[in-house]
Amino acid sequence: MKNTEFKVTSLLEEYKRRNEERREFIIHEGYTAIEEIIKEVNQRGSLNEADIYYGTPKPQLSFSDIELGYMLTSMMEYATNHVGNPVDEECELENKLAYFEYKDEIIQIFEVYGQGTDSWFSKPSEDTIERLNNTAYGVYLIQFEDFINYTKNKDIESEKLSPSSTILNDITSGYTVERGSK
């Protein structure tokens, strides 16, 4: 039993450590990262973690593939939880999209599910940009600053909770989970 408890505790500690790393990166490097991501996407057409290793030419980023993954995952989670996700109807695989705007630049996150999940940043088509700016489809357009502020506020909120509450809060996306009472 002790061995199982140790494994669960270690797993929860590792989860908390990675979540803290992700938040710290987004809070302190998020603006620099999105500027570099937009620059690379404008040059390459798209950007994901594999491009850091296999891309030709290599992306000029001041952060790692893991940190790029933090941005992809966190931004997609934020979009999913706050505005929902449209899908690309022409894609044969299950997918979802997210759109973020920073300094009048719009960037798209495309996530597909097949025998695994893959996601990447890309530039939306001119038609999509037009729809985001001039139709009800614009409900899906998120200001990058809102994402950063949300991450900062969530970080402050987590500091007020106990370590186990923080982990539960992160896992449940903020929903209160309590033990049953007699």
Backbone hydrogen bonds, N-H to C=O, Kabsch-Sander energy under -0.5 kcal/mol:
donor,donor_aa,acceptor,acceptor_aa,energy
5,E,1,M,-2.5
6,F,2,K,-2.6
7,K,3,N,-2.1
8,V,4,T,-2.4
9,T,5,E,-2.6
10,S,6,F,-2.8
11,L,7,K,-2.4
12,L,8,V,-2.7
13,E,9,T,-2.6
14,E,10,S,-2.5
15,Y,11,L,-2.4
16,K,12,L,-2.5
17,R,13,E,-2.4
18,R,14,E,-2.5
19,N,15,Y,-2.4
20,E,16,K,-2.4
21,E,17,R,-2.3
22,R,18,R,-2.5
23,R,19,N,-2.4
24,E,20,E,-2.8
25,F,21,E,-2.5
26,I,22,R,-2.4
27,I,23,R,-3.0
28,H,24,E,-2.6
29,E,25,F,-2.9
30,G,26,I,-1.3
33,A,29,E,-3.0
34,I,30,G,-2.6
35,E,31,Y,-1.9
36,E,32,T,-2.2
37,I,33,A,-2.7
38,I,34,I,-2.7
39,K,35,E,-2.1
40,E,36,E,-2.5
41,V,37,I,-2.9
42,N,38,I,-2.6
43,Q,39,K,-1.5
44,R,40,E,-3.5
45,G,41,V,-2.5
47,L,121,F,-2.3
51,D,48,N,-0.9
52,I,48,N,-0.6
52,I,49,E,-1.2
53,Y,49,E,-0.7
53,Y,50,A,-0.7
54,Y,50,A,-3.4
55,G,50,A,-0.5
55,G,51,D,-1.5
61,L,59,P,-1.2
68,L,64,S,-2.0
69,G,65,D,-2.1
70,Y,66,I,-1.9
71,M,67,E,-1.9
72,L,68,L,-2.5
73,T,69,G,-2.8
74,S,70,Y,-2.6
75,M,71,M,-2.6
76,M,72,L,-2.1
77,E,73,T,-2.5
78,Y,74,S,-2.4
79,A,75,M,-2.4
80,T,76,M,-2.7
81,N,77,E,-2.4
82,H,78,Y,-1.7
83,V,79,A,-2.5
84,G,79,A,-2.0
89,E,87,V,-0.9
91,C,88,D,-1.2
94,E,113,Y,-0.7
96,K,111,E,-2.1
97,L,86,P,-2.4
98,A,109,I,-1.7
99,Y,140,Y,-0.9
100,F,107,I,-2.7
101,E,142,I,-2.9
102,Y,105,E,-2.6
105,E,102,Y,-1.5
107,I,100,F,-2.9
108,Q,122,S,-3.0
109,I,98,A,-2.8
110,F,108,Q,-0.5
110,F,120,W,-2.6
111,E,96,K,-2.4
112,V,118,D,-2.8
113,Y,94,E,-2.8
114,G,116,G,-2.8
118,D,112,V,-2.1
120,W,110,F,-1.8
121,F,47,L,-2.9
122,S,108,Q,-2.6
123,K,45,G,-1.2
129,I,125,S,-2.5
130,E,126,E,-2.4
131,R,127,D,-2.3
132,L,128,T,-2.7
133,N,129,I,-2.0
134,N,130,E,-1.7
135,T,131,R,-1.5
138,G,131,R,-0.5
138,G,135,T,-2.0
139,V,136,A,-1.9
140,Y,137,Y,-2.1
141,L,138,G,-1.8
142,I,99,Y,-2.3
142,I,140,Y,-0.5
144,F,101,E,-2.8
146,D,143,Q,-1.1
147,F,143,Q,-1.2
148,I,144,F,-2.1
149,N,145,E,-2.7
150,Y,146,D,-2.4
151,T,147,F,-2.1
152,K,148,I,-2.5
153,N,149,N,-2.7
154,K,150,Y,-2.6
155,D,151,T,-1.9
156,I,152,K,-2.2
157,E,153,N,-2.4
158,S,154,K,-2.3
159,E,155,D,-1.5
160,K,156,I,-0.8
160,K,157,E,-0.8
161,L,157,E,-0.6
161,L,158,S,-0.9
166,T,162,S,-2.7
167,I,163,P,-1.9
168,L,164,S,-2.4
169,N,165,S,-3.1
170,D,166,T,-2.5
171,I,167,I,-2.6
172,T,168,L,-2.6
173,S,170,D,-0.8
174,G,169,N,-2.7
175,Y,172,T,-1.4
178,E,176,T,-0.5
